[in-house]
């Protein structure tokens, strides 16, 4: 009898161990679904300037990049100004924090992966005023 109980406990232990292993491997596999904004749920088809791009600039850039005294002499107030800076690569270099570009937003948090992807997609789709 006693022998059997010990055996049962060993099997339980083994099962628990396997469960932990299984869970931890799932955890790694599913990193994408844990941060949906960074992965599959980031909409990058048919990016709209007015719905996707302008709100990002408005919330993160305009406080410095508008008016006569705009930082770095760069104004990002409308489609023409934003698409000019985006198409010549300076804007994407800055938000991606690439070497050789000032990291933007200056002294703020980097834009999210999804916001950066949407900016890149918008440029690839022709930087339309849509
Ligand atoms: C707190 C103020 C501030 C905010 C917010 C800010 N910037 Fe800037 N930005 C600056 C300053 C200051 C410079 C000039 C820095 C330099 O040249 O080293 C600059 C330079 C730049 C440049 C380089 C201009 C050039 O001539 O190459 C780009 C592009 C840029 N910013 C884009 C952005 C974008 C896009 C955002 C929003 C995601 C943003 N910035 C948010 C202050 C800001």
Boltz pocket constraint, residues with backbone or C-beta under 6 A from the ligand:
constraints:
  - pocket:
      binder: B
      contacts: [[A, 56], [A, 57], [A, 60], [A, 61], [A, 62], [A, 63], [A, 64], [A, 65], [A, 71], [A, 72], [A, 74], [A, 85], [A, 90], [A, 91], [A, 92], [A, 94], [A, 95], [A, 102], [A, 104], [A, 105], [A, 106], [A, 107], [A, 108], [A, 111]]
      max_distance: 6.0
